[in-house]
Amino acid sequence: MSLPYDAALKELVQSYPRDWLAAVGVPVAGPVTAVNVDLATVSAAADAVFAVGDPPAYLVTLEFQASRDASLSRRV
């Protein structure tokens, strides 16, 4: 289920992926490509996923949180 700020944050992240990856401390040496994570047929979806490099060397997922969640690392 989408939350009120999901659409705005997803749009910002999709528009400026290198800036967001730098903000969370992910080094980016090659191109960054947004990965389509719209999983309309299931109930779970990632907020944003990027493939870094060409061919992709790794994937980075961003999950937006409104507040601290002690169980986040277990859930991700």
FILOBA-445934 format. One record per residue: residue in three letters; z, x, y of N, C-alpha, C, O in turn. Coordinates in steps of 0.02 Angstrom, whole numbers, padded with zeros to 5 digits, always signed. Layout:
% residues N
ALAZXYZXYZXYZXY;...
END
This chain:
% residues 76
MET+00000+00042-00058+00000+00000+00000+00000+00044+00062+00041+00090+00067;SER-00045+00032+00108-00048+00070+00170+00010+00053+00215+00032-00004+00218;LEU+00035+00104+00249+00089+00094+00296+00060+00097+00366+00004+00120+00375;PRO+00098+00075+00417+00070+00068+00485+00036+00130+00514-00014+00123+00549;TYR+00062+00189+00500+00034+00249+00531-00017+00285+00487-00047+00334+00510;ASP-00027+00263+00426-00072+00297+00380-00143+00306+00408-00171+00360+00406;ALA-00172+00253+00435-00241+00256+00458-00248+00306+00515-00296+00345+00516;ALA-00202+00306+00563-00207+00351+00620-00199+00424+00598-00237+00467+00618;LEU-00149+00438+00556-00139+00506+00532-00197+00530+00489-00219+00587+00496;LYS-00223+00487+00446-00280+00506+00405-00340+00523+00448-00376+00570+00434;GLU-00352+00485+00501-00408+00498+00546-00399+00565+00581-00447+00604+00587;LEU-00338+00580+00605-00325+00644+00638-00335+00703+00590-00365+00753+00608;VAL-00309+00696+00529-00315+00750+00480-00388+00761+00460-00410+00818+00453;GLN-00424+00707+00450-00495+00713+00432-00536+00745+00488-00584+00781+00475;SER-00517+00732+00550-00554+00759+00608-00539+00832+00621-00582+00868+00646;TYR-00478+00854+00605-00457+00923+00621-00422+00955+00562-00364+00975+00568;PRO-00456+00961+00504-00422+00986+00444-00395+01058+00451-00340+01072+00427;ARG-00432+01103+00482-00409+01172+00489-00345+01176+00530-00299+01214+00513;ASP-00340+01136+00582-00280+01136+00624-00219+01112+00584-00165+01140+00590;TRP-00228+01060+00544-00172+01033+00505-00152+01082+00451-00092+01091+00439;LEU-00199+01114+00418-00182+01162+00367-00145+01221+00398-00097+01247+00368;ALA-00165+01244+00456-00130+01298+00491-00060+01276+00510-00012+01315+00505;ALA-00052+01214+00531+00013+01188+00552+00063+01187+00494+00124+01194+00505;VAL+00040+01178+00433+00085+01177+00375+00086+01244+00339+00115+01250+00285;GLY+00055+01295+00369+00060+01363+00343+00013+01380+00286+00026+01426+00248;VAL-00043+01344+00280-00092+01358+00227-00146+01403+00255-00180+01383+00302;PRO-00155+01464+00227-00208+01508+00252-00277+01481+00232-00287+01459+00176;VAL-00323+01483+00279-00391+01458+00266-00440+01514+00282-00448+01532+00340;ALA-00473+01540+00231-00521+01594+00240-00593+01571+00237-00638+01606+00258;GLY-00605+01511+00210-00673+01486+00202-00679+01416+00230-00635+01392+00265;PRO-00734+01383+00213-00743+01314+00236-00692+01266+00207-00665+01278+00152;VAL-00678+01214+00243-00631+01161+00221-00670+01096+00216-00704+01076+00263;THR-00665+01064+00158-00700+01001+00147-00651+00947+00128-00609+00956+00083;ALA-00655+00890+00161-00612+00834+00143-00636+00807+00076-00696+00800+00064;VAL-00588+00790+00032-00603+00763-00033-00590+00687-00030-00538+00666-00005;ASN-00637+00648-00055-00628+00575-00056-00573+00557-00105-00581+00565-00165;VAL-00518+00532-00079-00461+00514-00121-00448+00439-00120-00392+00416-00134;ASP-00499+00401-00104-00492+00328-00105-00495+00305-00177-00548+00303-00208;LEU-00437+00287-00203-00432+00266-00273-00422+00190-00275-00369+00166-00295;ALA-00473+00154-00254-00468+00082-00247-00450+00046-00312-00424-00010-00310;THR-00465+00076-00368-00453+00041-00432-00382+00052-00459-00364+00021-00509;VAL-00343+00096-00428-00274+00107-00449-00229+00101-00389-00252+00099-00332;SER-00164+00098-00400-00118+00086-00346-00096+00149-00308-00066+00144-00255;ALA-00111+00208-00335-00090+00270-00302-00149+00305-00269-00205+00302-00294;ALA-00136+00337-00213-00187+00377-00179-00151+00429-00137-00096+00418-00113;ALA-00183+00486-00129-00156+00538-00085-00174+00521-00013-00225+00488-00001;ASP-00134+00544+00034-00149+00532+00104-00210+00573+00126-00255+00547+00159;ALA-00211+00637+00109-00268+00680+00126-00271+00738+00076-00220+00767+00059;VAL-00332+00754+00054-00342+00811+00009-00402+00851+00035-00454+00822+00053;PHE-00394+00917+00037-00447+00961+00060-00462+01014+00007-00417+01040-00024;ALA-00526+01028-00002-00549+01083-00044-00561+01142+00004-00598+01135+00053;VAL-00531+01200-00010-00537+01258+00033-00579+01311-00002-00564+01332-00058;GLY-00633+01332+00031-00678+01382+00004-00743+01351-00022-00748+01290-00029;ASP-00791+01395-00036-00855+01372-00062-00881+01423-00112-00909+01474-00091;PRO-00873+01413-00177-00844+01353-00208-00769+01349-00194-00738+01399-00178;PRO-00741+01289-00200-00670+01281-00184-00625+01328-00225-00629+01331-00286;ALA-00582+01364-00188-00534+01409-00220-00469+01372-00236-00435+01389-00284;TYR-00454+01322-00194-00394+01282-00206-00398+01217-00168-00439+01208-00123;LEU-00355+01170-00187-00350+01105-00154-00283+01102-00118-00233+01130-00142;VAL-00282+01067-00061-00220+01057-00024-00213+00982-00014-00260+00949+00009;THR-00155+00955-00030-00142+00884-00018-00088+00878+00035-00039+00914+00035;LEU-00098+00831+00082-00049+00816+00133-00023+00745+00120-00063+00698+00114;GLU+00041+00738+00116+00073+00673+00107+00118+00660+00167+00164+00699+00180;PHE+00105+00607+00203+00142+00593+00264+00208+00558+00247+00211+00513+00206;GLN+00261+00580+00281+00327+00551+00271+00355+00533+00340+00349+00572+00387;ALA+00387+00476+00346+00417+00455+00408+00486+00487+00417+00511+00493+00473;SER+00517+00507+00361+00583+00540+00365+00590+00585+00304+00548+00585+00259;ARG+00646+00623+00302+00658+00669+00247+00666+00629+00182+00697+00576+00181;ASP+00637+00656+00129+00642+00624+00063+00661+00678+00013+00619+00719-00006;ALA+00723+00678-00010+00747+00729-00055+00710+00729-00121+00708+00781-00155;SER+00679+00674-00141+00644+00670-00205+00569+00685-00199+00533+00678-00248;LEU+00546+00705-00140+00474+00716-00128+00445+00767-00177+00393+00754-00207;SER+00476+00825-00185+00447+00876-00228+00442+00852-00300+00395+00870-00335;ARG+00488+00811-00322+00486+00783-00389+00428+00733-00396+00395+00730-00448;ARG+00416+00694-00344+00364+00643-00346+00294+00673-00340+00247+00648-00370;VAL+00287+00727-00301+00222+00758-00291+00207+00802-00350+00154+00834-00351;
END
